[in-house]
Amino acid sequence: MSKVPLTVKGAEKLRIELDELKSVVRPRIINAISEARAHGDLKENAEYHAAKEQQSFAEGRISEIEGKLANAQIIDVTKVDANGKVVFGATVELEDLENEKRVTYQIVGEDEASIKDGRISVGSPIARALIGKEAEDIVIVKAPAGDIEYEIVSIQYI
Protein backbone atom coordinates (compact mmCIF):
# COMPACT_ATOMS: atom_id res chain seq x y z
CA MET A 1 0.00 0.00 0.00
CA SER A 2 1.35 3.45 -0.86
CA LYS A 3 2.12 5.98 1.84
CA VAL A 4 -0.48 8.67 2.52
CA PRO A 5 0.83 12.18 3.26
CA LEU A 6 0.00 13.57 6.68
CA THR A 7 1.16 16.76 8.39
CA VAL A 8 2.87 16.63 11.78
CA LYS A 9 -0.21 18.28 13.36
CA GLY A 10 -2.54 15.77 11.69
CA ALA A 11 -0.47 12.82 12.92
CA GLU A 12 -0.39 14.24 16.45
CA LYS A 13 -4.16 14.73 16.43
CA LEU A 14 -4.64 11.07 15.41
CA ARG A 15 -2.21 9.89 18.12
CA ILE A 16 -4.11 11.88 20.77
CA GLU A 17 -7.42 10.38 19.63
CA LEU A 18 -5.90 6.88 19.62
CA ASP A 19 -4.53 7.34 23.13
CA GLU A 20 -7.93 8.61 24.35
CA LEU A 21 -9.69 5.61 22.81
CA LYS A 22 -7.25 3.10 24.30
CA SER A 23 -6.77 4.59 27.75
CA VAL A 24 -10.19 6.16 28.51
CA VAL A 25 -12.94 4.94 26.18
CA ARG A 26 -11.98 1.26 25.98
CA PRO A 27 -11.77 0.75 29.80
CA ARG A 28 -15.05 2.64 30.30
CA ILE A 29 -16.81 0.36 27.78
CA ILE A 30 -15.32 -2.79 29.33
CA ASN A 31 -16.61 -1.63 32.71
CA ALA A 32 -20.08 -0.93 31.25
CA ILE A 33 -20.18 -4.43 29.70
CA SER A 34 -19.24 -6.11 32.97
CA GLU A 35 -21.87 -4.08 34.86
CA ALA A 36 -24.52 -4.98 32.28
CA ARG A 37 -23.57 -8.69 32.51
CA ALA A 38 -24.12 -8.53 36.26
CA HIS A 39 -27.77 -7.65 35.64
CA GLY A 40 -28.47 -11.14 34.32
CA ASP A 41 -30.23 -12.16 31.08
CA LEU A 42 -28.24 -10.72 28.17
CA LYS A 43 -30.94 -11.27 25.51
CA GLU A 44 -33.13 -8.47 26.81
CA ASN A 45 -30.43 -6.33 28.38
CA ALA A 46 -30.38 -2.98 26.53
CA GLU A 47 -27.35 -1.67 28.46
CA TYR A 48 -25.33 -4.73 27.44
CA HIS A 49 -26.24 -4.39 23.76
CA ALA A 50 -25.52 -0.65 23.79
CA ALA A 51 -22.12 -1.21 25.42
CA LYS A 52 -21.24 -3.95 22.92
CA GLU A 53 -22.18 -1.60 20.06
CA GLN A 54 -19.98 1.13 21.54
CA GLN A 55 -17.17 -1.38 21.90
CA SER A 56 -17.49 -2.37 18.26
CA PHE A 57 -17.39 1.26 17.15
CA ALA A 58 -14.40 2.10 19.38
CA GLU A 59 -12.39 -0.96 18.29
CA GLY A 60 -13.14 -0.15 14.64
CA ARG A 61 -11.93 3.42 15.10
CA ILE A 62 -8.78 2.21 16.90
CA SER A 63 -8.00 -0.11 13.98
CA GLU A 64 -8.69 2.66 11.48
CA ILE A 65 -6.37 5.15 13.22
CA GLU A 66 -3.61 2.55 13.66
CA GLY A 67 -3.86 1.76 9.94
CA LYS A 68 -3.71 5.43 8.97
CA LEU A 69 -0.66 6.05 11.14
CA ALA A 70 1.06 2.91 9.86
CA ASN A 71 0.54 4.01 6.24
CA ALA A 72 1.31 7.69 6.83
CA GLN A 73 4.21 9.60 5.41
CA ILE A 74 4.49 12.34 8.03
CA ILE A 75 5.75 15.54 6.48
CA ASP A 76 7.09 18.44 8.56
CA VAL A 77 6.65 21.39 6.21
CA THR A 78 8.90 23.58 8.39
CA LYS A 79 11.82 21.32 7.43
CA VAL A 80 11.05 21.01 3.71
CA ASP A 81 13.25 22.97 1.30
CA ALA A 82 10.59 24.04 -1.20
CA ASN A 83 12.46 26.95 -2.82
CA GLY A 84 9.40 29.19 -2.60
CA LYS A 85 7.08 26.71 -4.31
CA VAL A 86 3.71 25.44 -3.13
CA VAL A 87 4.16 21.97 -1.64
CA PHE A 88 2.21 19.63 0.64
CA GLY A 89 1.75 21.33 4.01
CA ALA A 90 2.28 24.87 2.71
CA THR A 91 -0.10 27.64 3.71
CA VAL A 92 -1.07 29.68 0.66
CA GLU A 93 -2.82 33.04 0.49
CA LEU A 94 -4.78 33.51 -2.72
CA GLU A 95 -6.60 36.41 -4.30
CA ASP A 96 -9.60 35.75 -6.53
CA LEU A 97 -8.87 37.91 -9.58
CA GLU A 98 -12.56 38.36 -10.37
CA ASN A 99 -13.76 39.76 -7.03
CA GLU A 100 -10.41 40.51 -5.29
CA LYS A 101 -11.37 38.44 -2.24
CA ARG A 102 -8.51 36.79 -0.40
CA VAL A 103 -8.51 33.31 1.09
CA THR A 104 -5.85 31.31 2.89
CA TYR A 105 -5.54 27.52 2.68
CA GLN A 106 -3.15 24.96 4.04
CA ILE A 107 -2.65 21.92 1.81
CA VAL A 108 -3.06 18.77 3.92
CA GLY A 109 -3.89 15.07 3.64
CA GLU A 110 -7.41 13.85 2.90
CA ASP A 111 -8.17 12.98 6.53
CA GLU A 112 -7.10 16.41 7.78
CA ALA A 113 -9.06 18.50 5.28
CA SER A 114 -11.61 20.95 6.70
CA ILE A 115 -12.64 23.82 4.47
CA LYS A 116 -14.09 25.77 7.41
CA ASP A 117 -10.67 25.58 9.11
CA GLY A 118 -8.84 26.57 5.92
CA ARG A 119 -7.34 23.14 5.27
CA ILE A 120 -7.80 21.63 1.82
CA SER A 121 -6.98 18.13 0.64
CA VAL A 122 -3.89 17.66 -1.49
CA GLY A 123 -6.20 15.92 -4.00
CA SER A 124 -8.63 18.84 -4.29
CA PRO A 125 -8.82 20.84 -7.55
CA ILE A 126 -7.42 23.96 -5.85
CA ALA A 127 -4.46 22.13 -4.30
CA ARG A 128 -3.69 20.31 -7.56
CA ALA A 129 -3.63 23.65 -9.38
CA LEU A 130 -1.35 25.21 -6.75
CA ILE A 131 1.29 22.48 -6.27
CA GLY A 132 4.62 23.54 -7.77
CA LYS A 133 3.62 27.18 -8.31
CA GLU A 134 5.29 30.24 -6.75
CA ALA A 135 4.16 33.56 -5.27
CA GLU A 136 2.67 35.95 -7.87
CA ASP A 137 1.82 33.06 -10.21
CA ILE A 138 -1.69 33.01 -11.66
CA VAL A 139 -3.49 29.67 -11.37
CA ILE A 140 -6.73 28.56 -12.96
CA VAL A 141 -8.84 26.23 -10.86
CA LYS A 142 -11.31 24.03 -12.71
CA ALA A 143 -14.40 24.23 -10.49
CA PRO A 144 -17.89 22.83 -11.07
CA ALA A 145 -19.21 26.39 -11.47
CA GLY A 146 -16.49 27.20 -14.01
CA ASP A 147 -12.85 28.26 -14.06
CA ILE A 148 -11.63 30.50 -11.23
CA GLU A 149 -8.46 32.55 -11.57
CA TYR A 150 -6.34 33.10 -8.47
CA GLU A 151 -3.10 34.93 -7.90
CA ILE A 152 -0.80 33.43 -5.29
CA VAL A 153 -0.18 36.28 -2.83
CA SER A 154 2.08 34.45 -0.39
CA ILE A 155 3.35 31.01 0.59
CA GLN A 156 4.28 30.07 4.16
CA TYR A 157 5.81 26.89 5.55
CA ILE A 158 4.44 26.91 9.09
N, C-alpha and C positions, 0 to 999 in steps of 0.2 A: 504494500500500500504506500502511496506517495505521501510525503510529509505535507502537513497543512500549516501555512504560516499563522503565527500567533504573536501578538505583541507581549512584552514583558508584563504589562498591566493586565492583559487578558489572561495570561497564564496564572498570575498571582490570584486573580479573582476566582478562577476555577479551583485552584488549590485551597483557597479559603472555604469555598462551598463544599469541596470534598471533605475537608477536615471537619466542618460543621455536621455534615451528614454522618460521618463515621463516629465522631466522638459525642455528639449530642442527640441527633435524630434517631440513629440506629438503637442506642441503649434505651431511649424513651419508648420506642415501638416494642422492643423486646419485653420491657416491663409491662406495657399495656397488654401484650399477648398473654403473658403469664398471669396477670390479674384476671383477664377475661376467662382463661382456662379454669381458674379457681371457682368461677361461678357455675360450673357444671356443664350441662348439655351444650355441645358446640354447634349443633345443627341450627338451633334457634337463637344463638347468641350474637346479637348485632354488634356488640363491642368487639368480639373476637374477629368477626368478618371484616369490620372496618379497620382494625389493627393489621390484619393480614394484607389487606389491600394497600394500606400505607407502607407496609414493609416491602411489598412488591414494587411499588413506585420508587421508594428510596433506594432499594438495591439496583433497580434499573438505572436510576440517575447516577449512582456511584459507578456502575460499569461504564456508562456513557462518558462520564468525566474522565475516568481512568484511561479509556480508549482515546479520547481527544488529546489528553496530555502525552500519552505514549506516541501518538502520531504527529505531535506538534513540532514544528521548527520554530523555536522561540527566537524572535528577532528583536534586538535592542537597537532601536533606531538612533539612539544617541551615540552609538559606537559604529554606525555605518558610514563609510566614506562615499557619499552620494554625489560629490562634485556639483552641488546645487541643483540636482535633478530630483524630480518627484519619484519616490520609491515607497515600498511598503512601509507603513508606520509614519510617514511624513504627514505633517499638518499643513494644509494648503489653503490659502485665502484666495478666493476667486471673485471676479466682478463680472456680472452678467452684462454683456455689452449692449443689450437691448434696453434694459431698464436701470442700469447702473447700480443694482443692488449687490451687496457683498455678502458672501457666505464663506464659512470656514469649515473644512472637513478634515478629519484624520482618516487615512486609509488603513483599514484593519482587516482581520480575518472575518470570515462569514459569521462565526459564532459571536463575535464582538460587536457587529454592526448594530447601530441604533441611530437612525436619522435624527431623532429628537435630541440626541446627545452630540450630534455632529460627527458621528463615526460611520463611514460608509465601507461596504465590503469591497475588497480588492477585485472582486468579480463584477462589480456594478458598472454600468455604462460610463458613469462619470470617472470612476477610478481608472478604468481601462483607457479612457481618453487622456488622462493626466500622466500616467506612468511614463517616465523617461523624458518628460518635458521640463522646461526651466522657467524661472520667473520672467514675466513679460511675454511669454509665448501665448498665442491665441489657440484655444482648443475648441473643437466642435463636438458636442455631445449629441449622439443620436438618441433622442428621447421619444416615447410614444406620441407625444403631442407635437413632435417635429424637432428639427435641429436647434440646439441652443449654443450660442457662442459665448465663451468665457475667456477672460484674460487672467492669467496667473499673476496675482499681485505679490504674493510672498510664499516662501516655502520654509517651514521650520522642522527641525529634527528634535522634538522634545518628548 
